[in-house]
Structure formats: structure tokens, C-alpha cells
Amino acid sequence: MFKKYRIKSHFRFCIFLTLVLILTIITTGTVLGFNESAGITKEQYTEVKIIVGDTLWDLAKSYGPKDKDIRRTVHRICKINDISAHDIQPGQSILIPIN
């Protein structure tokens, strides 16, 4: 009734078991959330209230990260706040990334 199986190639069998083990570890880690890199560096923001005469370029230069390109910071501000550079109004609060 029981059929016996024979391993014809030990090398192929070891490769198969190794791949199954790696896939199992990756899948388990992903499901349990062990491999999230967001936990290491969390995005930090400064909330700024816009006054008359403010531009995103000036705000990015004043409050944004000093080591990053201002153009990229302005783009990130627009993306985070879902605005465009010319849509800011006095009294509006926006988030500016610190890092």
C-alpha cells in the first residue's frame, strides 16, 4: 500500500530543501512584520503655520534637513501635504520633514 520514494540526486534534494527553508523564513518574517525597515527610522515632521510672504522654498530652507537638496525637500513637502508649490495660503498649516 505504501509507496517508497528514493532520492535520485542528493544535491538537487538539498537545494530544494534549502530553497523551501529560505522561502518559509521570508514568508514568516513578512507575515509577522519582522523585516520592516520603517521601525528603524521613523519620519519626523515639523508643523508650520504659513504667514503672508512665506514660500515653500523659504520654509524648506529654514525648517527642512540641512544636508538635502532644497528642490527635493520642496517636492516632499508638496507630496506629504498633497499640495502644489503655489497653492499655499496664509493661516494654513503644513508638515515639513525634518530628516
Backbone as JSON Lines, residues from 0, in Angstrom:
{"i":0,"aa":"M","n":[0.8,-1.19,0.0],"ca":[0.0,0.0,0.0],"c":[0.85,1.26,0.0]}
{"i":1,"aa":"F","n":[1.9,1.28,0.79],"ca":[2.74,2.46,0.84],"c":[3.81,2.39,-0.24]}
{"i":2,"aa":"K","n":[3.96,3.51,-0.92],"ca":[4.95,3.57,-1.98],"c":[6.23,4.16,-1.41]}
{"i":3,"aa":"K","n":[7.36,3.54,-1.71],"ca":[8.64,4.02,-1.24],"c":[9.22,4.97,-2.28]}
{"i":4,"aa":"Y","n":[9.75,6.07,-1.76],"ca":[10.39,7.05,-2.63],"c":[11.9,6.98,-2.42]}
{"i":5,"aa":"R","n":[12.62,7.12,-3.52],"ca":[14.06,7.13,-3.45],"c":[14.58,8.47,-3.94]}
{"i":6,"aa":"I","n":[15.58,8.99,-3.27],"ca":[16.2,10.23,-3.69],"c":[17.27,9.88,-4.72]}
{"i":7,"aa":"K","n":[17.04,10.36,-5.96],"ca":[17.98,10.03,-7.03],"c":[19.19,10.94,-7.01]}
{"i":8,"aa":"S","n":[18.96,12.22,-6.71],"ca":[20.07,13.18,-6.67],"c":[20.05,13.89,-5.32]}
{"i":9,"aa":"H","n":[21.03,13.6,-4.51],"ca":[21.11,14.21,-3.19],"c":[21.36,15.72,-3.3]}
{"i":10,"aa":"F","n":[22.12,16.13,-4.3],"ca":[22.4,17.54,-4.5],"c":[21.12,18.32,-4.79]}
{"i":11,"aa":"R","n":[20.31,17.83,-5.72],"ca":[19.05,18.51,-6.05],"c":[18.09,18.52,-4.87]}
{"i":12,"aa":"F","n":[18.07,17.45,-4.11],"ca":[17.21,17.38,-2.94],"c":[17.64,18.41,-1.88]}
{"i":13,"aa":"C","n":[18.94,18.55,-1.66],"ca":[19.43,19.54,-0.69],"c":[19.13,20.96,-1.16]}
{"i":14,"aa":"I","n":[19.29,21.23,-2.43],"ca":[18.96,22.56,-2.98],"c":[17.47,22.83,-2.79]}
{"i":15,"aa":"F","n":[16.64,21.86,-3.07],"ca":[15.19,22.02,-2.89],"c":[14.84,22.33,-1.44]}
{"i":16,"aa":"L","n":[15.4,21.56,-0.51],"ca":[15.12,21.79,0.91],"c":[15.62,23.17,1.36]}
{"i":17,"aa":"T","n":[16.77,23.58,0.87],"ca":[17.3,24.89,1.21],"c":[16.38,26.01,0.72]}
{"i":18,"aa":"L","n":[15.92,25.92,-0.51],"ca":[15.01,26.92,-1.07],"c":[13.68,26.96,-0.32]}
{"i":19,"aa":"V","n":[13.16,25.8,0.03],"ca":[11.91,25.75,0.79],"c":[12.11,26.39,2.17]}
{"i":20,"aa":"L","n":[13.22,26.14,2.81],"ca":[13.51,26.72,4.11],"c":[13.64,28.25,4.02]}
{"i":21,"aa":"I","n":[14.36,28.74,3.01],"ca":[14.52,30.18,2.83],"c":[13.18,30.85,2.56]}
{"i":22,"aa":"L","n":[12.37,30.27,1.68],"ca":[11.05,30.84,1.39],"c":[10.15,30.83,2.62]}
{"i":23,"aa":"T","n":[10.24,29.79,3.42],"ca":[9.44,29.72,4.64],"c":[9.85,30.81,5.63]}
{"i":24,"aa":"I","n":[11.14,31.02,5.78],"ca":[11.63,32.06,6.7],"c":[11.22,33.44,6.21]}
{"i":25,"aa":"I","n":[11.36,33.71,4.92],"ca":[10.99,35.02,4.37],"c":[9.49,35.26,4.51]}
{"i":26,"aa":"T","n":[8.69,34.27,4.2],"ca":[7.23,34.41,4.3],"c":[6.81,34.64,5.75]}
{"i":27,"aa":"T","n":[7.38,33.88,6.66],"ca":[7.03,34.05,8.07],"c":[7.44,35.43,8.57]}
{"i":28,"aa":"G","n":[8.62,35.9,8.2],"ca":[9.08,37.22,8.6],"c":[8.21,38.32,8.04]}
{"i":29,"aa":"T","n":[7.76,38.17,6.81],"ca":[6.91,39.17,6.2],"c":[5.54,39.21,6.86]}
{"i":30,"aa":"V","n":[4.98,38.05,7.12],"ca":[3.65,37.98,7.74],"c":[3.69,38.55,9.16]}
{"i":31,"aa":"L","n":[4.73,38.26,9.91],"ca":[4.83,38.74,11.28],"c":[5.39,40.16,11.37]}
{"i":32,"aa":"G","n":[5.89,40.7,10.27],"ca":[6.37,42.08,10.24],"c":[7.76,42.27,10.81]}
{"i":33,"aa":"F","n":[8.6,41.25,10.77],"ca":[9.94,41.36,11.32],"c":[10.89,42.12,10.41]}
{"i":34,"aa":"N","n":[10.61,42.2,9.11],"ca":[11.56,42.8,8.19],"c":[11.16,44.2,7.75]}
{"i":35,"aa":"E","n":[10.41,44.92,8.56],"ca":[10.04,46.29,8.21],"c":[11.16,47.23,8.61]}
{"i":36,"aa":"S","n":[11.66,47.96,7.65],"ca":[12.73,48.9,7.96],"c":[12.18,50.21,8.48]}
{"i":37,"aa":"A","n":[10.87,50.42,8.4],"ca":[10.27,51.67,8.88],"c":[10.41,51.81,10.38]}
{"i":38,"aa":"G","n":[10.58,50.72,11.08],"ca":[10.72,50.8,12.52],"c":[12.06,51.36,12.95]}
{"i":39,"aa":"I","n":[13.05,51.32,12.09],"ca":[14.38,51.79,12.43],"c":[14.43,53.32,12.36]}
{"i":40,"aa":"T","n":[14.0,53.88,11.24],"ca":[14.0,55.33,11.08],"c":[12.58,55.79,10.82]}
{"i":41,"aa":"K","n":[12.04,56.5,11.75],"ca":[10.67,56.98,11.62],"c":[10.71,58.42,11.11]}
{"i":42,"aa":"E","n":[9.84,58.71,10.17],"ca":[9.75,60.04,9.59],"c":[9.31,61.04,10.66]}
{"i":43,"aa":"Q","n":[10.02,62.15,10.77],"ca":[9.67,63.19,11.72],"c":[9.34,64.47,10.97]}
{"i":44,"aa":"Y","n":[8.34,65.19,11.48],"ca":[7.86,66.4,10.81],"c":[7.8,67.57,11.78]}
{"i":45,"aa":"T","n":[7.87,68.76,11.21],"ca":[7.62,69.99,11.93],"c":[6.36,70.61,11.34]}
{"i":46,"aa":"E","n":[5.42,70.98,12.18],"ca":[4.21,71.63,11.69],"c":[4.44,73.14,11.69]}
{"i":47,"aa":"V","n":[4.23,73.76,10.54],"ca":[4.48,75.18,10.38],"c":[3.2,75.85,9.89]}
{"i":48,"aa":"K","n":[2.86,76.97,10.51],"ca":[1.7,77.75,10.07],"c":[2.21,78.83,9.11]}
{"i":49,"aa":"I","n":[1.62,78.9,7.96],"ca":[2.07,79.81,6.91],"c":[1.57,81.22,7.2]}
{"i":50,"aa":"I","n":[2.47,82.18,7.05],"ca":[2.1,83.59,7.19],"c":[2.29,84.27,5.83]}
{"i":51,"aa":"V","n":[1.82,85.48,5.72],"ca":[1.91,86.22,4.46],"c":[3.38,86.38,4.06]}
{"i":52,"aa":"G","n":[3.68,86.08,2.82],"ca":[5.04,86.22,2.3],"c":[5.85,84.94,2.33]}
{"i":53,"aa":"D","n":[5.36,83.88,2.97],"ca":[6.08,82.61,3.02],"c":[6.01,81.9,1.67]}
{"i":54,"aa":"T","n":[7.1,81.27,1.29],"ca":[7.13,80.38,0.13],"c":[7.62,79.02,0.6]}
{"i":55,"aa":"L","n":[7.3,78.0,-0.17],"ca":[7.77,76.66,0.21],"c":[9.29,76.58,0.17]}
{"i":56,"aa":"W","n":[9.9,77.33,-0.72],"ca":[11.36,77.32,-0.83],"c":[11.98,77.88,0.45]}
{"i":57,"aa":"D","n":[11.43,78.99,0.95],"ca":[11.96,79.57,2.19],"c":[11.73,78.66,3.38]}
{"i":58,"aa":"L","n":[10.53,78.06,3.44],"ca":[10.22,77.15,4.55],"c":[11.11,75.91,4.51]}
{"i":59,"aa":"A","n":[11.33,75.36,3.31],"ca":[12.19,74.18,3.16],"c":[13.61,74.51,3.57]}
{"i":60,"aa":"K","n":[14.06,75.72,3.24],"ca":[15.42,76.13,3.6],"c":[15.55,76.34,5.11]}
{"i":61,"aa":"S","n":[14.52,76.9,5.73],"ca":[14.58,77.19,7.16],"c":[14.36,75.97,8.04]}
{"i":62,"aa":"Y","n":[13.34,75.17,7.72],"ca":[12.93,74.07,8.61],"c":[13.35,72.69,8.13]}
{"i":63,"aa":"G","n":[13.66,72.55,6.85],"ca":[13.97,71.24,6.3],"c":[15.35,70.76,6.68]}
{"i":64,"aa":"P","n":[15.69,69.54,6.27],"ca":[17.01,69.0,6.57],"c":[18.1,69.81,5.86]}
{"i":65,"aa":"K","n":[19.16,70.09,6.56],"ca":[20.24,70.95,6.03],"c":[21.1,70.22,5.0]}
{"i":66,"aa":"D","n":[21.17,68.91,5.09],"ca":[22.06,68.16,4.21],"c":[21.39,67.7,2.92]}
{"i":67,"aa":"K","n":[20.12,68.05,2.69],"ca":[19.39,67.6,1.5],"c":[19.18,68.76,0.53]}
{"i":68,"aa":"D","n":[18.98,68.42,-0.71],"ca":[18.7,69.41,-1.75],"c":[17.33,70.05,-1.49]}
{"i":69,"aa":"I","n":[17.26,71.37,-1.6],"ca":[16.02,72.08,-1.29],"c":[14.91,71.68,-2.27]}
{"i":70,"aa":"R","n":[15.28,71.42,-3.52],"ca":[14.26,71.01,-4.51],"c":[13.58,69.72,-4.09]}
{"i":71,"aa":"R","n":[14.36,68.78,-3.6],"ca":[13.77,67.51,-3.14],"c":[12.9,67.72,-1.9]}
{"i":72,"aa":"T","n":[13.35,68.62,-1.02],"ca":[12.57,68.9,0.18],"c":[11.24,69.55,-0.19]}
{"i":73,"aa":"V","n":[11.25,70.49,-1.13],"ca":[10.0,71.12,-1.58],"c":[9.08,70.08,-2.2]}
{"i":74,"aa":"H","n":[9.63,69.18,-2.99],"ca":[8.82,68.11,-3.6],"c":[8.21,67.22,-2.53]}
{"i":75,"aa":"R","n":[8.99,66.87,-1.5],"ca":[8.47,66.03,-0.4],"c":[7.38,66.76,0.37]}
{"i":76,"aa":"I","n":[7.56,68.06,0.61],"ca":[6.54,68.84,1.31],"c":[5.24,68.82,0.53]}
{"i":77,"aa":"C","n":[5.34,69.03,-0.77],"ca":[4.14,69.02,-1.63],"c":[3.47,67.64,-1.6]}
{"i":78,"aa":"K","n":[4.27,66.59,-1.64],"ca":[3.72,65.23,-1.65],"c":[3.08,64.88,-0.31]}
{"i":79,"aa":"I","n":[3.73,65.24,0.79],"ca":[3.22,64.92,2.13],"c":[1.91,65.64,2.41]}
{"i":80,"aa":"N","n":[1.84,66.92,2.01],"ca":[0.67,67.74,2.31],"c":[-0.37,67.74,1.19]}
{"i":81,"aa":"D","n":[-0.08,67.04,0.09],"ca":[-0.99,66.95,-1.06],"c":[-1.35,68.35,-1.58]}
{"i":82,"aa":"I","n":[-0.31,69.15,-1.81],"ca":[-0.47,70.5,-2.34],"c":[0.53,70.7,-3.47]}
{"i":83,"aa":"S","n":[0.39,71.81,-4.18],"ca":[1.44,72.21,-5.11],"c":[2.1,73.46,-4.54]}
{"i":84,"aa":"A","n":[3.23,73.83,-5.1],"ca":[4.04,74.9,-4.53],"c":[3.32,76.25,-4.52]}
{"i":85,"aa":"H","n":[2.4,76.47,-5.42],"ca":[1.71,77.76,-5.49],"c":[0.35,77.74,-4.8]}
{"i":86,"aa":"D","n":[-0.02,76.64,-4.16],"ca":[-1.34,76.51,-3.52],"c":[-1.36,76.86,-2.04]}
{"i":87,"aa":"I","n":[-0.28,77.36,-1.48],"ca":[-0.28,77.63,-0.04],"c":[-0.97,78.96,0.25]}
{"i":88,"aa":"Q","n":[-1.67,79.0,1.38],"ca":[-2.44,80.17,1.8],"c":[-2.02,80.58,3.21]}
{"i":89,"aa":"P","n":[-2.02,81.88,3.51],"ca":[-1.73,82.3,4.89],"c":[-2.74,81.69,5.87]}
{"i":90,"aa":"G","n":[-2.24,81.21,7.01],"ca":[-3.07,80.56,8.01],"c":[-3.11,79.05,7.86]}
{"i":91,"aa":"Q","n":[-2.65,78.55,6.75],"ca":[-2.64,77.11,6.51],"c":[-1.48,76.49,7.29]}
{"i":92,"aa":"S","n":[-1.68,75.28,7.8],"ca":[-0.61,74.54,8.48],"c":[-0.14,73.43,7.57]}
{"i":93,"aa":"I","n":[1.17,73.3,7.45],"ca":[1.75,72.23,6.64],"c":[2.8,71.48,7.46]}
{"i":94,"aa":"L","n":[3.07,70.27,7.05],"ca":[4.1,69.45,7.68],"c":[5.37,69.52,6.85]}
{"i":95,"aa":"I","n":[6.5,69.72,7.51],"ca":[7.79,69.78,6.83],"c":[8.68,68.67,7.41]}
{"i":96,"aa":"P","n":[9.23,67.8,6.57],"ca":[10.08,66.71,7.09],"c":[11.38,67.27,7.67]}
{"i":97,"aa":"I","n":[11.76,66.7,8.81],"ca":[12.99,67.14,9.47],"c":[14.18,66.35,8.95]}
{"i":98,"aa":"N","n":[14.0,65.05,8.73],"ca":[15.11,64.2,8.28],"c":[14.9,63.66,6.91]}
